[in-house]
Amino acid sequence: MKRVTLRFKKPNGLKTYLFLDYYPPILDPKTNKRKRQEYLGMYIYTCPENDHQRQYNKKVMEHAKMIEQKRANAVLDRDLGKFDYKNLDKNFLMYFELKSQERPKGWMETCHHFHEYVNGVCRFSDLTVVKCRSFYKYMVEEKVLNVRLAEKYFGYFRDILREAYQDGYLLDNICLILNL
């Protein structure tokens, strides 16, 4: 049985970095290599000095536990063969257009803006949190949309991401992380 464990690394006395430990090592589908550790890019204060730092530690630990649970579920799903990695190579834009046709006009406009943002090419494997957040910035800065309208369109975009996850096209539900 594969295990995913949240572990800590203390490189110095001030901060403790968080990472996930996989045993036995899992095969990373992107690099096709076995990986044992995944650094989360988060840290907690080793000795919190005030309430703000204790509160920060509590929030980060809750978030890290949530990521640990999601990864454990993903590893279990892979073992049971529930996730089809071929879906990651499918065209996200086609999926977005098909789903948008069933909905009001704003959804198609969101799809059109995303199509322009990615220059007409986007697979499910290309979707990252950074790319999705930069799409919002693109709508506000490049397209010069009203902030409320950009937030509305970004809400539609998050809904499409949630549906793609539920339909089995995305490995992680990245819309949970996407907040403005």
N, C-alpha and C positions, 0 to 999 in steps of 0.2 A: 504494500500500500504506500502510495506516495504521500509525503507530508510537506506542508508549507508552514514555516515557523517565523514569526517576527523576532528579529534579533537586534542587538545593539552593539555599536562600535564606538569606543571612546578614544579618539585620536588625541584629544587634549583635555584639560580639566574643565573647560567651560561648557562644551556641547557634547551630546551623545547622538550619533547618527543612527538612523533606522534603516534596516534592510531586511529583505525576505530571504530565507534560507530554504532551498528545495532539496529534499532527500527522497529518493535518489535524484541526481541531476536530471533536469528535463531538457528536451530538445527544443531549442528556440527556432520556430519556423522561419523567421526572417534571415537568420545567419546560418541556419542548418548546423549549429554547434550546440553541444551540451552546455547548459549553464546551471550553476549551483546557487548563485546569489543574484539578487536584484536590488540595487540601491534605490530607495524611494525618493531621495533628494530632500528628505525632511530630517529635522533634528529636534531634540528636546534639551532643555537646560539640565545639566547634571545635578547642580544644587540650586534650585530656584530660590531667589533672594526675596521675592515679593509676590503679591497676589497675582499681578499681571503675568509673571513668568509661570506660576503654577497653573493659571487658567490656560495659558498658551500650551503648556505640556499636556493638559487634559484634552484639549481640542485636537492636538496633533496625534495623540495616542488613539483617540476615537477614530480619527481618519485612517490611521495606519492599520488599526484592527479591521476596519471596513475593507481596506485594500487587501489585507491578508485573507479575509474570508472570501472575497471575490476571486482571488487567485487560487485559493484552495478549491472553490467550486469549478473554476475553469480547468484546473488540473484533473479533477474528478470527471468532468464532462469529456475531456480529451480521452481519458482512460476508458470511458464508457462509449466513446465514439459519437457523442451527441453533436459536436461542432464539426461542420464541414469546411475545411480550410480553402476549398475551391471557391467558396463564396467571397473570400477576401479579394479575389482577382476580378470579380464582376464589376460592372460599370455602375457606380453610385448615381451618376447623373440620370441614367435611364430609369433607375428605381425612383429617384426623386421626381422626375417628370410624370411617371405613371401614377404615383401616389398623389401628386398635386392636381392632376386632372379631375380627381374625384371631389376636390374641395373648392372653396371660394377663390376668387381672383388673386388675393394676396399671396396664396401659396405658390401660384405660378410665377408671380413677380419675384418672390424669394428664390425660386428655382432659377429664374432668368439671371438674377444678380449673382448667384453662386456659380452659374455656368460661365459668366464673364470673369468672375474672380479666379477660377481655376483654368481659364482658357480652353474650356470644353473637354478637359480630360481629368477624370477623378475616379479612382477605384476605391472600394471600401477600405483596402489596406492603406490608402493615402490619408485617411481621416485620422487626425490627431487632435489633441486638445489645443495645441498651439495653433494649428491651421484653422480650427474652428473659431478660436478667439480672434485671430487675425481677420477672419471673414467679417466679423462684427466691425472691427476697426476700418476695414475696407469700405463697408457700407456707409459709415459715418464720415470718413475722411475723403475717400476717393469719389464715391458716388454722391457725396454731400447730401445725404438724406437727413431728415429731421430725426433727432435722437429717439423720440417716441416711436416713429415709424420703423427705425432700425431695430429697436427693441422688440417690436411686434414681429417683424420678419425673422429676427433671430429666435424668437419663441417658436415660430413655425419650423425653423431649421432644427431646433432641439427636438421638437416633436417627431420630425422625420428620422432623426438619429435614434430616438427611443424606439420607434417602430422597426427600424432596421435591426436593432439589437434583439427585439422580441421576435422578429422573423428569422433570426439566426444568421444575419449577414455580418454582424460585428461581434468580435470576441468580448469586448468590454462595453459596458453602458456608459459611454463618455459624456452623455448629456447630464449625468449626475454631477459631474465635475464642472460643467460649464455654467458659471454664474457671472453676471456682469458686475 
